[in-house]
Amino acid sequence: MIIWIVYQFYLSQMKEKLPIFSVFALIIALMIALGWSGATAANTWDILAYYGISRLNVISDQIAFGIL
């Protein structure tokens, strides 16, 4: 939400503004993508290790999932 507040402050200094719904949707999509990046990396790592493509590193897997 800090990104949203900073962006709104930045928009208050500009003359042209984007539609508020599109800006809100973009910010929410960005926050969801950042929030799920750790779980996505951990799950991808587990799937690759299951099929023998990569080795399973438990500590790195826990760190990646902990980002979530």
DSSP file (Angstrom, degrees, kcal/mol; ACC not computed):
  #  RESIDUE AA STRUCTURE BP1 BP2  ACC     N-H-->O    O-->H-N    N-H-->O    O-->H-N    TCO  KAPPA ALPHA  PHI   PSI    X-CA   Y-CA   Z-CA
    1    1 A M     >        0   0    0      0, 0.0     4,-2.1     0, 0.0     5,-0.2   0.000 360.0 360.0 360.0 -20.6    0.0    0.0    0.0
    2    2 A I  H  >  +     0   0    0      1,-0.2     4,-2.6     2,-0.2     5,-0.2   0.899 360.0  54.2 -63.3 -38.8    3.0    2.3    0.4
    3    3 A I  H  > S+     0   0    0      1,-0.2     4,-2.5     2,-0.2    -1,-0.2   0.906 107.5  51.2 -59.6 -41.1    3.5    2.1   -3.4
    4    4 A W  H  > S+     0   0    0      2,-0.2     4,-2.3     1,-0.2    -2,-0.2   0.908 110.7  47.5 -63.1 -43.5   -0.1    3.2   -3.8
    5    5 A I  H  X S+     0   0    0     -4,-2.1     4,-2.1     2,-0.2    -2,-0.2   0.920 113.2  47.4 -66.0 -44.3    0.3    6.2   -1.5
    6    6 A V  H  X S+     0   0    0     -4,-2.6     4,-2.3     1,-0.2    -2,-0.2   0.910 112.0  50.9 -63.4 -41.3    3.6    7.3   -3.2
    7    7 A Y  H  X S+     0   0    0     -4,-2.5     4,-2.5    -5,-0.2    -2,-0.2   0.907 109.4  50.0 -63.9 -40.7    1.9    6.9   -6.6
    8    8 A Q  H  X S+     0   0    0     -4,-2.3     4,-1.7     2,-0.2    -1,-0.2   0.877 110.2  50.4 -65.7 -36.6   -1.1    9.0   -5.5
    9    9 A F  H  X S+     0   0    0     -4,-2.1     4,-0.6     2,-0.2    -1,-0.2   0.905 110.9  49.4 -64.8 -40.4    1.3   11.7   -4.2
   10   10 A Y  H >< S+     0   0    0     -4,-2.3     3,-1.0     1,-0.2     4,-0.4   0.901 110.4  50.6 -64.6 -41.1    3.1   11.6   -7.6
   11   11 A L  H >< S+     0   0    0     -4,-2.5     3,-1.2     1,-0.2    -1,-0.2   0.826  99.7  64.0 -67.2 -30.5   -0.2   11.9   -9.5
   12   12 A S  H 3< S+     0   0    0     -4,-1.7    -1,-0.2     1,-0.3    -2,-0.2   0.733 103.1  50.0 -66.9 -18.4   -1.3   14.9   -7.4
   13   13 A Q  T << S+     0   0    0     -3,-1.0    -1,-0.3    -4,-0.6     2,-0.2   0.545 100.5  79.4 -94.1  -8.1    1.7   16.8   -8.9
   14   14 A M    <   -     0   0    0     -3,-1.2     3,-0.0    -4,-0.4    -3,-0.0  -0.647  68.7-145.1 -98.2 156.5    0.9   15.9  -12.5
   15   15 A K  S    S+     0   0    0     -2,-0.2     2,-0.4     1,-0.1    -1,-0.1   0.862  86.6  58.3 -84.3 -40.3   -1.7   17.5  -14.7
   16   16 A E  S    S-     0   0    0      0, 0.0     2,-0.4     0, 0.0    -1,-0.1  -0.777  70.3-172.8 -95.4 133.5   -2.7   14.3  -16.6
   17   17 A K        -     0   0    0     -2,-0.4     3,-0.1    -5,-0.0    -5,-0.0  -0.932  21.1-125.1-124.7 148.5   -3.9   11.4  -14.6
   18   18 A L        -     0   0    0     -2,-0.4     2,-0.1     1,-0.1     5,-0.0  -0.494  50.0 -80.4 -79.3 158.5   -4.8    7.8  -15.5
   19   19 A P     >  -     0   0    0      0, 0.0     4,-1.9     0, 0.0     3,-0.3  -0.406  40.8-129.7 -59.7 136.3   -8.2    6.5  -14.7
   20   20 A I  H  > S+     0   0    0      1,-0.2     4,-2.4     2,-0.2     5,-0.2   0.837 103.6  54.9 -63.1 -35.4   -8.2    5.5  -11.0
   21   21 A F  H  > S+     0   0    0      1,-0.2     4,-2.4     2,-0.2    -1,-0.2   0.908 108.6  47.8 -66.3 -40.3   -9.6    2.0  -11.6
   22   22 A S  H  > S+     0   0    0     -3,-0.3     4,-2.2     2,-0.2    -1,-0.2   0.887 112.6  48.8 -68.2 -37.5   -6.9    1.1  -14.1
   23   23 A V  H  X S+     0   0    0     -4,-1.9     4,-2.4     2,-0.2    -2,-0.2   0.926 112.1  48.9 -65.8 -44.1   -4.2    2.4  -11.8
   24   24 A F  H  X S+     0   0    0     -4,-2.4     4,-2.4     1,-0.2    -2,-0.2   0.914 111.6  49.6 -61.5 -43.2   -5.7    0.4   -8.8
   25   25 A A  H  X S+     0   0    0     -4,-2.4     4,-2.3     1,-0.2    -1,-0.2   0.895 111.5  48.9 -64.1 -40.3   -5.9   -2.7  -10.9
   26   26 A L  H  X S+     0   0    0     -4,-2.2     4,-2.1     2,-0.2    -2,-0.2   0.907 112.2  47.6 -65.8 -42.1   -2.2   -2.4  -12.1
   27   27 A I  H  X S+     0   0    0     -4,-2.4     4,-2.3     2,-0.2    -2,-0.2   0.915 112.9  48.4 -66.5 -42.5   -1.0   -1.8   -8.5
   28   28 A I  H  X S+     0   0    0     -4,-2.4     4,-2.4     2,-0.2    -2,-0.2   0.908 110.9  51.2 -64.1 -41.7   -2.9   -4.8   -7.2
   29   29 A A  H  X S+     0   0    0     -4,-2.3     4,-2.3     1,-0.2    -1,-0.2   0.898 110.6  49.4 -62.4 -39.8   -1.6   -7.0  -10.0
   30   30 A L  H  X S+     0   0    0     -4,-2.1     4,-2.3     2,-0.2    -2,-0.2   0.913 111.1  48.5 -64.9 -43.2    1.9   -5.9   -9.2
   31   31 A M  H  X S+     0   0    0     -4,-2.3     4,-2.3     2,-0.2    -2,-0.2   0.880 111.8  49.6 -67.1 -37.2    1.5   -6.7   -5.5
   32   32 A I  H  X S+     0   0    0     -4,-2.4     4,-2.2     2,-0.2    -2,-0.2   0.921 110.7  50.1 -65.7 -43.7    0.0  -10.1   -6.2
   33   33 A A  H  < S+     0   0    0     -4,-2.3     4,-0.5     1,-0.2    -2,-0.2   0.909 114.3  44.1 -62.2 -42.5    2.8  -11.0   -8.6
   34   34 A L  H >< S+     0   0    0     -4,-2.3     3,-0.6     1,-0.2     4,-0.5   0.881 113.0  52.5 -68.8 -37.7    5.4   -9.9   -6.0
   35   35 A G  H 3< S+     0   0    0     -4,-2.3     4,-0.4     1,-0.2     3,-0.3   0.859 113.5  41.3 -67.6 -36.3    3.6  -11.7   -3.2
   36   36 A W  T 3X S+     0   0    0     -4,-2.2     4,-2.3     1,-0.2    -1,-0.2   0.430  88.5  93.2 -92.7   1.2    3.4  -15.1   -5.0
   37   37 A S  H <> S+     0   0    0     -3,-0.6     4,-2.3    -4,-0.5    -1,-0.2   0.883  85.4  50.0 -64.0 -38.0    6.9  -15.0   -6.4
   38   38 A G  H  > S+     0   0    0     -4,-0.5     4,-2.4    -3,-0.3    -1,-0.2   0.926 112.5  45.4 -66.4 -44.8    8.4  -17.0   -3.5
   39   39 A A  H  > S+     0   0    0     -4,-0.4     4,-2.6     2,-0.2     5,-0.2   0.883 112.6  52.1 -66.2 -37.6    5.7  -19.7   -3.6
   40   40 A T  H  X S+     0   0    0     -4,-2.3     4,-2.3     2,-0.2     5,-0.2   0.925 111.4  46.4 -64.3 -44.2    6.0  -20.0   -7.4
   41   41 A A  H  X S+     0   0    0     -4,-2.3     4,-2.2    -5,-0.2    -2,-0.2   0.918 114.3  47.8 -64.2 -43.2    9.8  -20.4   -7.1
   42   42 A A  H  X S+     0   0    0     -4,-2.4     4,-2.2    22,-0.2    -2,-0.2   0.919 113.9  46.0 -65.8 -43.6    9.6  -22.9   -4.3
   43   43 A N  H  X S+     0   0    0     -4,-2.6     4,-2.3     2,-0.2    -1,-0.2   0.893 112.7  50.1 -67.6 -39.3    6.9  -25.0   -6.1
   44   44 A T  H  X S+     0   0    0     -4,-2.3     4,-2.5    -5,-0.2    -1,-0.2   0.912 110.4  50.9 -63.6 -41.7    8.8  -24.9   -9.4
   45   45 A W  H  X S+     0   0    0     -4,-2.2     4,-2.1    -5,-0.2    -2,-0.2   0.909 110.5  49.3 -61.1 -43.7   11.9  -26.0   -7.6
   46   46 A D  H  X S+     0   0    0     -4,-2.2     4,-2.2     2,-0.2    -2,-0.2   0.904 111.5  48.6 -63.2 -42.4   10.1  -28.9   -6.0
   47   47 A I  H  X S+     0   0    0     -4,-2.3     4,-1.8     2,-0.2    -2,-0.2   0.917 111.7  48.9 -65.7 -43.3    8.6  -30.1   -9.3
   48   48 A L  H  <>S+     0   0    0     -4,-2.5     5,-2.4     1,-0.2     6,-1.1   0.880 112.5  48.7 -64.0 -37.0   11.9  -29.9  -11.1
   49   49 A A  H ><5S+     0   0    0     -4,-2.1     3,-1.0     4,-0.2    -1,-0.2   0.868 106.9  56.5 -69.7 -35.7   13.5  -31.9   -8.2
   50   50 A Y  H 3<5S+     0   0    0     -4,-2.2    -2,-0.2     1,-0.3    -1,-0.2   0.894 110.3  43.9 -62.3 -40.0   10.7  -34.5   -8.4
   51   51 A Y  T 3<5S-     0   0    0     -4,-1.8    -1,-0.3    -5,-0.1    -2,-0.2   0.398 117.5-113.2 -87.3   3.8   11.4  -35.2  -12.1
   52   52 A G  T < 5S+     0   0    0     -3,-1.0    -3,-0.2     2,-0.2    -2,-0.1   0.629  83.6 120.1  79.5  14.0   15.2  -35.3  -11.5
   53   53 A I  S   <S+     0   0    0     -5,-2.4     2,-0.3    -6,-0.2    -4,-0.2   0.864  82.1  12.4 -78.5 -36.7   16.0  -32.1  -13.5
   54   54 A S  S    S-     0   0    0     -6,-1.1     2,-0.3    -9,-0.2    -2,-0.2  -0.861  85.4-101.6-132.0 168.5   17.5  -30.3  -10.5
   55   55 A R        -     0   0    0     -2,-0.3     2,-0.6    -3,-0.1    -6,-0.1  -0.676  35.8-115.1 -91.2 148.5   18.6  -31.3   -7.0
   56   56 A L        -     0   0    0     -2,-0.3     2,-0.6    -7,-0.2   -10,-0.1  -0.734  28.0-173.3 -85.7 121.0   16.4  -30.6   -4.0
   57   57 A N     >  -     0   0    0     -2,-0.6     4,-2.4     1,-0.2     5,-0.2  -0.941   6.7-164.5-113.9 106.6   18.0  -28.1   -1.6
   58   58 A V  H  > S+     0   0    0     -2,-0.6     4,-2.4     1,-0.2     5,-0.2   0.881  85.8  49.6 -63.5 -41.3   15.8  -28.0    1.5
   59   59 A I  H  > S+     0   0    0      2,-0.2     4,-2.2     1,-0.2    -1,-0.2   0.935 113.4  45.4 -65.7 -45.9   17.2  -24.8    2.9
   60   60 A S  H  > S+     0   0    0      1,-0.2     4,-2.5     2,-0.2    -1,-0.2   0.875 112.4  53.0 -64.5 -36.1   17.0  -22.9   -0.4
   61   61 A D  H  X S+     0   0    0     -4,-2.4     4,-2.4     2,-0.2    -2,-0.2   0.910 109.4  47.9 -65.0 -42.2   13.5  -24.2   -0.8
   62   62 A Q  H  X S+     0   0    0     -4,-2.4     4,-2.0     2,-0.2    -2,-0.2   0.875 111.8  50.5 -66.6 -36.6   12.4  -23.0    2.6
   63   63 A I  H  X S+     0   0    0     -4,-2.2     4,-0.9     2,-0.2    -2,-0.2   0.932 111.1  48.3 -66.0 -44.8   14.0  -19.5    1.9
   64   64 A A  H >< S+     0   0    0     -4,-2.5     3,-0.7     1,-0.2     4,-0.4   0.914 115.0  44.5 -62.5 -42.6   12.1  -19.2   -1.4
   65   65 A F  H >< S+     0   0    0     -4,-2.4     3,-1.2     1,-0.2    -1,-0.2   0.827 105.0  63.7 -71.3 -29.6    8.8  -20.3    0.2
   66   66 A G  H 3< S+     0   0    0     -4,-2.0    -1,-0.2     1,-0.3    -2,-0.2   0.722  87.1  71.3 -66.9 -20.5    9.5  -17.9    3.1
   67   67 A I  T <<        0   0    0     -4,-0.9    -1,-0.3    -3,-0.7    -2,-0.2   0.834 360.0 360.0 -61.5 -31.3    9.4  -15.0    0.7
   68   68 A L    <         0   0    0     -3,-1.2    -1,-0.3    -4,-0.4    -2,-0.2   0.516 360.0 360.0 -59.7 360.0    5.6  -15.6    0.5
